[in-house]
Amino acid sequence: MTDAIQCPVPVPGTPLLEVQAIEQSYGKQAVVKGLSFSLAQGSIGCLLGPSGCGKTTVLRGVAGFEPVSGGAIILQHPCVSRAGYMLPAEQRRIGMVFQDYALFPHLNVAENVAFGLQGMDKKMRAQRVAELLEVVGLPESGGKLPHELSGGQQQRVALARALAPSPSLLLLDEPFSSLDVALRERLGLEVREILKQQNTTALIVTHDQHEAFAIADEIGVMHQGILQQWDSAYNLYHQPANRFVADFIGEGVLIPGVIVGPQQVDSELGMLNGPIPVECGNECQVEVLVRPDDIVHDDASRLQAEVIHKAFRGADILYTLRLSSGQKVLSLVPSHHNHAYGEKIGIRMEIDHVVVFPRA
């Protein structure tokens, strides 16, 4: 475990939220290991990873529901958590949107939204509730009870209630997991728009990368309690820091290759030019990340691959192709090219971002 640290004196431009090398444990089991990231005012961050990776534990630590055993959490300059000290959750000015919405069933929508505004003048409270119901697209629903709303509408009410007291930070724990895929994607975009409109700093936890891509400015991929990479969605996809990120983000396969010269990799798909792992020299055995959009269907190409599976996706078909060596690759092809199972098609490689790892 890291030793308890004192929070630094804030400087101009200091992020609204700083998580500094935190450690969190349940008994003797370390759940979060030396995790660090920061969020600027108005930025939306996301912790993304499979179940059990520690992302919800981090969120609960930021919220003030769980202690840290090392490192520090700094919110608007004061330390709110460090080893041996935890500012109570109710004193952190943090809003929370839970996975199950946690609306009060006996209160109507307006009363739910107003729940955190008891100290406010009655007229101002009503004004704030009306404003937020307008913002979340439910201006006529104030008198309804939660059970009279759809899942997506209940999620909007939960968001409005969390935003009502103007929290310094909003936390969202798997907020769309109970919704169907189409609604999840649409609501995710709407939530991002609302948060940006309100200039709200937010941290979301999810296992769904499409949800993360739709909402967040910055995404941290977690695995076994360790933050593997904190970056934009674009960089996570095109410049993954390691094999886990490459495998977890997007679709793709790793194919064998060999270093044949400075920034040159030879593979079954052809010669590639790109950055070489620092530990590799000539004849180093490597693996090259190949995404579905890196393999282009080309009838004129001499390189042939056999169609062994296809998934229709409307505008595109995702083909699984077998090369002559038996190696499988994926290719995303416009759906008017509807090839049969067992058919051989021409392909060529068109990789703009070469990602190479030393062979395991």
Secondary structure, DSSP 8 states (H G I E B T S, - for coil): -----------TT--SEEEEEEEEEETTEEEEEEEEEEE-TT-EEEEE--TTSSHHHHHHHHHTSS--SEEEEEESSSEEEETTEE--GGGS-EEEE-TT----TTS-HHHHHGGGGTTS-HHHHHHHHHHHHHHTT-TT-TTS-GGGS-HHHHHHHHHHHHHTT--SEEEEESTTTTS-HHHHHHHHHHHHHHHHHTT--EEEEES-HHHHHHH-SEEEEEETTEEEEEE-HHHHHHS-SSHHHHHHSS--EEEEEEEEETTEEEETTEEEE----TT--TT-EEEEEE-GGGEEE-TT-S-EEEEEEEEE-SSEEEEEEE-TTS-EEEEEEETT----TT-EEEEEE--SS--EEE--
